Amino acid sequence: MAKKSIEARQRKREVLHAKYAEKRAALKEAGDYAALDKLPKNASPVRLKNRCQLTGRPRGYMRHFGLSRNMFRDMALQGKIPGVTKASW
């Protein structure tokens, strides 16, 4: 489990990114880089980090499922992810 403060910081960045997304796109299209510099740093999409939805783990993230490899394995073995079965040959 990730620290709650780190998860809260990530959520704050996601909210800021969503808030300024249209404005950022318009400024980029216009080429107004001075105004882009004045936007909050955390509004930038580069500062977002992919994290597991259940545990907040940043490493071993599987983008298709939104889970870390550990949680993916546990949920797949429990049958909670439709269409995923353990391979055997």
PyMOL commands that place a pseudoatom at each C-alpha (Angstrom):
pseudoatom trace, name=CA, resn=MET, resi=1, chain=A, elem=C, hetatm=0, pos=[0.000, 0.000, 0.000]
pseudoatom trace, name=CA, resn=ALA, resi=2, chain=A, elem=C, hetatm=0, pos=[1.257, 3.432, -0.905]
pseudoatom trace, name=CA, resn=LYS, resi=3, chain=A, elem=C, hetatm=0, pos=[1.273, 6.163, 1.695]
pseudoatom trace, name=CA, resn=LYS, resi=4, chain=A, elem=C, hetatm=0, pos=[-1.992, 8.074, 1.894]
pseudoatom trace, name=CA, resn=SER, resi=5, chain=A, elem=C, hetatm=0, pos=[-0.165, 11.378, 1.407]
pseudoatom trace, name=CA, resn=ILE, resi=6, chain=A, elem=C, hetatm=0, pos=[1.290, 10.203, -1.901]
pseudoatom trace, name=CA, resn=GLU, resi=7, chain=A, elem=C, hetatm=0, pos=[-2.113, 8.983, -3.085]
pseudoatom trace, name=CA, resn=ALA, resi=8, chain=A, elem=C, hetatm=0, pos=[-3.656, 12.321, -2.085]
pseudoatom trace, name=CA, resn=ARG, resi=9, chain=A, elem=C, hetatm=0, pos=[-0.947, 14.214, -3.970]
pseudoatom trace, name=CA, resn=GLN, resi=10, chain=A, elem=C, hetatm=0, pos=[-1.649, 12.110, -7.065]
pseudoatom trace, name=CA, resn=ARG, resi=11, chain=A, elem=C, hetatm=0, pos=[-5.404, 12.814, -6.841]
pseudoatom trace, name=CA, resn=LYS, resi=12, chain=A, elem=C, hetatm=0, pos=[-4.641, 16.543, -6.501]
pseudoatom trace, name=CA, resn=ARG, resi=13, chain=A, elem=C, hetatm=0, pos=[-2.555, 16.410, -9.672]
pseudoatom trace, name=CA, resn=GLU, resi=14, chain=A, elem=C, hetatm=0, pos=[-5.316, 14.573, -11.542]
pseudoatom trace, name=CA, resn=VAL, resi=15, chain=A, elem=C, hetatm=0, pos=[-7.876, 17.227, -10.558]
pseudoatom trace, name=CA, resn=LEU, resi=16, chain=A, elem=C, hetatm=0, pos=[-5.570, 20.080, -11.620]
pseudoatom trace, name=CA, resn=HIS, resi=17, chain=A, elem=C, hetatm=0, pos=[-4.774, 18.344, -14.899]
pseudoatom trace, name=CA, resn=ALA, resi=18, chain=A, elem=C, hetatm=0, pos=[-8.474, 17.951, -15.695]
pseudoatom trace, name=CA, resn=LYS, resi=19, chain=A, elem=C, hetatm=0, pos=[-9.188, 21.565, -14.729]
pseudoatom trace, name=CA, resn=TYR, resi=20, chain=A, elem=C, hetatm=0, pos=[-6.510, 23.089, -16.984]
pseudoatom trace, name=CA, resn=ALA, resi=21, chain=A, elem=C, hetatm=0, pos=[-6.568, 20.576, -19.881]
pseudoatom trace, name=CA, resn=GLU, resi=22, chain=A, elem=C, hetatm=0, pos=[-8.597, 22.735, -22.292]
pseudoatom trace, name=CA, resn=LYS, resi=23, chain=A, elem=C, hetatm=0, pos=[-6.720, 25.921, -21.422]
pseudoatom trace, name=CA, resn=ARG, resi=24, chain=A, elem=C, hetatm=0, pos=[-3.367, 24.150, -21.823]
pseudoatom trace, name=CA, resn=ALA, resi=25, chain=A, elem=C, hetatm=0, pos=[-4.363, 22.775, -25.236]
pseudoatom trace, name=CA, resn=ALA, resi=26, chain=A, elem=C, hetatm=0, pos=[-5.507, 26.205, -26.423]
pseudoatom trace, name=CA, resn=LEU, resi=27, chain=A, elem=C, hetatm=0, pos=[-2.296, 27.884, -25.263]
pseudoatom trace, name=CA, resn=LYS, resi=28, chain=A, elem=C, hetatm=0, pos=[-0.170, 25.206, -26.908]
pseudoatom trace, name=CA, resn=GLU, resi=29, chain=A, elem=C, hetatm=0, pos=[-2.040, 25.584, -30.188]
pseudoatom trace, name=CA, resn=ALA, resi=30, chain=A, elem=C, hetatm=0, pos=[-1.612, 29.369, -30.051]
pseudoatom trace, name=CA, resn=GLY, resi=31, chain=A, elem=C, hetatm=0, pos=[2.093, 28.981, -29.219]
pseudoatom trace, name=CA, resn=ASP, resi=32, chain=A, elem=C, hetatm=0, pos=[1.831, 31.138, -26.090]
pseudoatom trace, name=CA, resn=TYR, resi=33, chain=A, elem=C, hetatm=0, pos=[4.579, 29.499, -24.030]
pseudoatom trace, name=CA, resn=ALA, resi=34, chain=A, elem=C, hetatm=0, pos=[4.872, 32.404, -21.609]
pseudoatom trace, name=CA, resn=ALA, resi=35, chain=A, elem=C, hetatm=0, pos=[1.279, 31.833, -20.498]
pseudoatom trace, name=CA, resn=LEU, resi=36, chain=A, elem=C, hetatm=0, pos=[1.912, 28.079, -20.292]
pseudoatom trace, name=CA, resn=ASP, resi=37, chain=A, elem=C, hetatm=0, pos=[4.715, 28.755, -17.809]
pseudoatom trace, name=CA, resn=LYS, resi=38, chain=A, elem=C, hetatm=0, pos=[2.282, 30.597, -15.555]
pseudoatom trace, name=CA, resn=LEU, resi=39, chain=A, elem=C, hetatm=0, pos=[-0.029, 27.582, -15.193]
pseudoatom trace, name=CA, resn=PRO, resi=40, chain=A, elem=C, hetatm=0, pos=[0.474, 25.420, -12.075]
pseudoatom trace, name=CA, resn=LYS, resi=41, chain=A, elem=C, hetatm=0, pos=[3.224, 22.807, -12.382]
pseudoatom trace, name=CA, resn=ASN, resi=42, chain=A, elem=C, hetatm=0, pos=[0.917, 20.028, -11.249]
pseudoatom trace, name=CA, resn=ALA, resi=43, chain=A, elem=C, hetatm=0, pos=[-1.476, 20.793, -14.111]
pseudoatom trace, name=CA, resn=SER, resi=44, chain=A, elem=C, hetatm=0, pos=[1.020, 19.261, -16.533]
pseudoatom trace, name=CA, resn=PRO, resi=45, chain=A, elem=C, hetatm=0, pos=[0.167, 15.729, -17.739]
pseudoatom trace, name=CA, resn=VAL, resi=46, chain=A, elem=C, hetatm=0, pos=[3.827, 14.730, -17.439]
pseudoatom trace, name=CA, resn=ARG, resi=47, chain=A, elem=C, hetatm=0, pos=[3.608, 14.905, -13.653]
pseudoatom trace, name=CA, resn=LEU, resi=48, chain=A, elem=C, hetatm=0, pos=[0.918, 12.194, -13.487]
pseudoatom trace, name=CA, resn=LYS, resi=49, chain=A, elem=C, hetatm=0, pos=[2.053, 8.717, -12.514]
pseudoatom trace, name=CA, resn=ASN, resi=50, chain=A, elem=C, hetatm=0, pos=[0.247, 5.484, -13.337]
pseudoatom trace, name=CA, resn=ARG, resi=51, chain=A, elem=C, hetatm=0, pos=[-0.723, 3.800, -10.060]
pseudoatom trace, name=CA, resn=CYS, resi=52, chain=A, elem=C, hetatm=0, pos=[-2.697, 0.709, -9.102]
pseudoatom trace, name=CA, resn=GLN, resi=53, chain=A, elem=C, hetatm=0, pos=[-6.328, 1.599, -8.382]
pseudoatom trace, name=CA, resn=LEU, resi=54, chain=A, elem=C, hetatm=0, pos=[-6.485, -0.706, -5.364]
pseudoatom trace, name=CA, resn=THR, resi=55, chain=A, elem=C, hetatm=0, pos=[-3.120, -0.303, -3.641]
pseudoatom trace, name=CA, resn=GLY, resi=56, chain=A, elem=C, hetatm=0, pos=[-1.524, 2.777, -5.199]
pseudoatom trace, name=CA, resn=ARG, resi=57, chain=A, elem=C, hetatm=0, pos=[1.592, 0.820, -6.156]
pseudoatom trace, name=CA, resn=PRO, resi=58, chain=A, elem=C, hetatm=0, pos=[3.528, 2.690, -8.892]
pseudoatom trace, name=CA, resn=ARG, resi=59, chain=A, elem=C, hetatm=0, pos=[5.635, -0.201, -10.189]
pseudoatom trace, name=CA, resn=GLY, resi=60, chain=A, elem=C, hetatm=0, pos=[4.474, -3.178, -12.199]
pseudoatom trace, name=CA, resn=TYR, resi=61, chain=A, elem=C, hetatm=0, pos=[1.439, -1.268, -13.466]
pseudoatom trace, name=CA, resn=MET, resi=62, chain=A, elem=C, hetatm=0, pos=[-0.656, -2.974, -16.146]
pseudoatom trace, name=CA, resn=ARG, resi=63, chain=A, elem=C, hetatm=0, pos=[-2.256, -0.187, -18.150]
pseudoatom trace, name=CA, resn=HIS, resi=64, chain=A, elem=C, hetatm=0, pos=[-4.994, -2.322, -19.715]
pseudoatom trace, name=CA, resn=PHE, resi=65, chain=A, elem=C, hetatm=0, pos=[-6.406, -3.308, -16.314]
pseudoatom trace, name=CA, resn=GLY, resi=66, chain=A, elem=C, hetatm=0, pos=[-5.335, -0.339, -14.163]
pseudoatom trace, name=CA, resn=LEU, resi=67, chain=A, elem=C, hetatm=0, pos=[-3.797, -2.697, -11.605]
pseudoatom trace, name=CA, resn=SER, resi=68, chain=A, elem=C, hetatm=0, pos=[-0.337, -3.630, -10.414]
pseudoatom trace, name=CA, resn=ARG, resi=69, chain=A, elem=C, hetatm=0, pos=[0.948, -7.074, -11.328]
pseudoatom trace, name=CA, resn=ASN, resi=70, chain=A, elem=C, hetatm=0, pos=[0.395, -8.349, -7.770]
pseudoatom trace, name=CA, resn=MET, resi=71, chain=A, elem=C, hetatm=0, pos=[-3.249, -7.343, -7.577]
pseudoatom trace, name=CA, resn=PHE, resi=72, chain=A, elem=C, hetatm=0, pos=[-3.828, -8.525, -11.147]
pseudoatom trace, name=CA, resn=ARG, resi=73, chain=A, elem=C, hetatm=0, pos=[-2.530, -11.978, -10.253]
pseudoatom trace, name=CA, resn=ASP, resi=74, chain=A, elem=C, hetatm=0, pos=[-4.622, -12.209, -7.083]
pseudoatom trace, name=CA, resn=MET, resi=75, chain=A, elem=C, hetatm=0, pos=[-7.802, -11.072, -8.798]
pseudoatom trace, name=CA, resn=ALA, resi=76, chain=A, elem=C, hetatm=0, pos=[-7.215, -13.314, -11.835]
pseudoatom trace, name=CA, resn=LEU, resi=77, chain=A, elem=C, hetatm=0, pos=[-6.737, -16.387, -9.635]
pseudoatom trace, name=CA, resn=GLN, resi=78, chain=A, elem=C, hetatm=0, pos=[-9.934, -15.535, -7.729]
pseudoatom trace, name=CA, resn=GLY, resi=79, chain=A, elem=C, hetatm=0, pos=[-11.808, -15.202, -11.030]
pseudoatom trace, name=CA, resn=LYS, resi=80, chain=A, elem=C, hetatm=0, pos=[-12.672, -11.526, -10.523]
pseudoatom trace, name=CA, resn=ILE, resi=81, chain=A, elem=C, hetatm=0, pos=[-11.343, -10.407, -13.921]
pseudoatom trace, name=CA, resn=PRO, resi=82, chain=A, elem=C, hetatm=0, pos=[-13.581, -11.635, -16.759]
pseudoatom trace, name=CA, resn=GLY, resi=83, chain=A, elem=C, hetatm=0, pos=[-11.875, -13.449, -19.614]
pseudoatom trace, name=CA, resn=VAL, resi=84, chain=A, elem=C, hetatm=0, pos=[-8.591, -14.019, -17.768]
pseudoatom trace, name=CA, resn=THR, resi=85, chain=A, elem=C, hetatm=0, pos=[-7.614, -17.583, -16.976]
pseudoatom trace, name=CA, resn=LYS, resi=86, chain=A, elem=C, hetatm=0, pos=[-4.431, -19.207, -15.788]
pseudoatom trace, name=CA, resn=ALA, resi=87, chain=A, elem=C, hetatm=0, pos=[-2.456, -20.641, -18.686]
pseudoatom trace, name=CA, resn=SER, resi=88, chain=A, elem=C, hetatm=0, pos=[-1.812, -24.371, -18.802]
pseudoatom trace, name=CA, resn=TRP, resi=89, chain=A, elem=C, hetatm=0, pos=[-0.385, -26.428, -21.651]
for i in range(1, 89): cmd.bond("trace and resi %d" % i, "trace and resi %d" % (i + 1))
show_as sticks, trace
zoom trace
